[in-house]
């Protein structure tokens, strides 16, 4: 800024004069904003969102009550005994199956078990190849790869046998339960886990935050729009929200 050549008293007099002129202009021609101006309306909406929405959709705003509900729904991921990753050859029967077809399935299962016992099995890939062989697929032998616990996803009878597997190449004897016949081979395992809600709260908040933020933003904007004849587009807010911080 250029320095004034006026004396301090003259400069003060100029400032007072400018202030007096500004006050007079304000009273004679008051500011009347054009409320229909799109840029003004956009700026006002942005200011309202900054004050009313963003502070309520930060990561630390996710309520513990919702996080605890998620924890309970996914409790098996946080609290479980030893689990075995296994490949299964399955011949399904089901309780309602008539004696004739059931006898055929049982004969298939026993022949399958004898064949598996006669060869070296290295893992689930071998079982999958067997299930794809037309000789066995034509006799309704199927393959499934899953992590088995004491009683899920397959029954307790299956679980008891599978949890005895310890190393690659291990294969169960033929297992029978009300759903059919099973052979399982070891692929890996998950050790026992017992994580409390307090231990996984931060992880849950981080993983759940994005979905919660979208839902909460839409809820807040709809509540703000009640009683007003406005058109809202929450999805546009959610496109920019991550840049607001967490």
Secondary structure as UniProt FT lines:
FT   HELIX           8..28
FT   TURN            35..36
FT   HELIX           38..52
FT   HELIX           54..56
FT   HELIX           59..61
FT   HELIX           64..73
FT   HELIX           75..78
FT   STRAND          79..80
FT   STRAND          83..92
FT   TURN            95..96
FT   HELIX           99..117
FT   HELIX           124..132
FT   HELIX           134..137
FT   TURN            138..140
FT   STRAND          142..148
FT   HELIX           156..162
FT   TURN            163..164
FT   TURN            168..169
FT   STRAND          175..177
FT   TURN            178..179
FT   STRAND          180..190
FT   STRAND          193..194
FT   HELIX           197..225
FT   TURN            226..227
FT   HELIX           234..241
FT   HELIX           242..244
//
